[in-house]
């Protein structure tokens, strides 16, 4: 994960916004006071994180995902062809 100074980020905001969105890579923006450092991520990445948290906080869904992963690991899954309309 790249880290840049706040002033450089401010001076090149448009370029960094494009880079974060195009590369799906978070960007750390550091300041003189480390408590004011931030992380910039794309909206799609943010939405993905929120969805993951929602699943993790839902006992039913979380258990279902874990059971599915265990089945795959145990070789109890089946490969299916995708049928397109």
N, C-alpha and C positions, 0 to 999 in steps of 0.2 A: 504494500500500500504506500503510495507516494505521500510525502509530507512537504508542504510549502509554507512560506511565510505569508501572513495575512496581507501585507502590503502588495506582495507579488500576486496573490489571488485577486485582490481588489483591482489591480491594474490590468489583469488579464481574465476578468470574470467570464466573459463570453466564451473564450477559448476553453477554460476549465469546465464550464457547464457542458459544452459540447463533448469534451473528452470523457467526463463522468458518464454522460448518457451513451456515448458510442462504445465505450470500453467496459461498461458495467463494473467499473472498479472504483471503490470509495476513495476519497481524497481527504487527507488530514490537513487542516489549516491551523497552523500554530501561531500563537501570539506571544508577546513578552511574558504575560502571565499565563502559565500552563493551565490554570483553571478556566481560561477563556478559549482554549482550543476547541475546534469543532470538527465534525466529520461530515462531508458532503457526499450524498448518494443520490442516484437517480430516483425518480418517482416510482418507476417499475420495481426497482430493488426495494424501496420502502414498502410498497404494496405486498411484495413477496414476503418480507420479514413479518409484516402484520398478519398475513395469512398463516404463516408458520406458527406464530405465537397463538393465534386463535385455535389452531388444531391442537397445539401442545397444552392449552388450557382447557380443552374440552376432553374430559375423561373418556367418553365413548369413542370419539374420533382418534384420540391418541392411542387407545388400546387397539383399535382396528388397524391403524398403521403399523404398530409394533407386531401384531399378529401376522400381518401380511409380510413384513420383513422377515420374520422368523420362518414363514412358509417358504419364501424364496431361498433363504439360506439353507434350509433343510432339503431343498430340491423338490419341493412339493408344488411347484408352480408349473403352469402350462403356457407354452408359446402359442399365440393365436394370430392368424392373419387379420389385418385390418380390412374391413369391407367398406369400400367407399361407394356412395350413391352416385 
